[in-house]
Amino acid sequence: MKLLLDTCLSAKAKAQLKAAGHDVVWAADWPEDPGDETILARAHKERRVLVTLDKDFGELVVLRRSPHCGIVRLVDLRAGQQGAACVHILQKHADELQAGAIITAELGMLRIRQPQPPLS
């Protein structure tokens, strides 16, 4: 799966996702952080699922209806847990993410918000 990792994700998560066979772009490799709107727009343009710790993307996609290709938000997971959690989520919920779902993962809990229909 094609992924764009936000700058807040760990390098270890990047390595684990690449080792699992995913096509990973990590925003922390860019010369500077371009901001949430630009990160989300690039993920959408490149057809990548965005992986983040940042809840601000929820506002962009839910309230402002910014286009996206699926989002995984990790809550209160240590750097060493991020990669394994993402690999598990991608294995179990790839179809939902590719359809534009927003998945929020915490220890012991997973919430899936199905994609909203486009504004008419």
CORGIDA-V31612 format. One record per residue. RES is the residue in one letter. D_FIRST is the distance of its C-alpha to the first C-alpha in Angstrom with 2 decimals. Layout:
# CORGIDA-V31612
RES;D_FIRST + RES;D_FIRST
This chain:
# CORGIDA-V31612
M;0.00 + K;3.79 + L;6.31 + L;10.06 + L;12.28 + D;15.77 + T;18.73 + C;19.80 + L;17.10 + S;18.41 + A;17.93 + K;17.70 + A;14.59 + K;13.02 + A;14.36 + Q;13.28 + L;9.55 + K;9.96 + A;12.19 + A;9.82 + G;7.88 + H;5.05 + D;6.00 + V;8.27 + V;11.20 + W;13.93 + A;16.66 + A;19.22 + D;19.09 + W;20.54 + P;24.36 + E;24.74 + D;23.08 + P;23.21 + G;23.22 + D;21.17 + E;21.71 + T;20.60 + I;17.45 + L;16.55 + A;17.64 + R;15.60 + A;12.32 + H;13.53 + K;14.78 + E;11.65 + R;9.61 + R;7.69 + V;7.91 + L;10.95 + V;11.90 + T;15.69 + L;18.99 + D;20.82 + K;22.19 + D;23.21 + F;19.96 + G;21.15 + E;24.27 + L;22.58 + V;20.54 + V;23.06 + L;26.35 + R;25.79 + R;23.23 + S;21.13 + P;18.24 + H;14.69 + C;11.25 + G;11.26 + I;12.53 + V;12.73 + R;16.23 + L;17.60 + V;21.39 + D;23.81 + L;21.58 + R;22.86 + A;20.93 + G;20.95 + Q;19.39 + Q;16.48 + G;13.97 + A;14.98 + A;14.92 + C;11.34 + V;10.31 + H;12.70 + I;11.67 + L;8.01 + Q;9.81 + K;12.48 + H;11.34 + A;7.99 + D;10.43 + E;12.41 + L;9.94 + Q;8.94 + A;12.74 + G;13.38 + A;14.47 + I;15.49 + I;15.33 + T;17.95 + A;18.19 + E;21.53 + L;23.14 + G;23.99 + M;22.71 + L;19.71 + R;20.25 + I;18.20 + R;19.39 + Q;18.66 + P;18.25 + Q;21.62 + P;23.13 + P;23.71 + L;27.12 + S;29.71
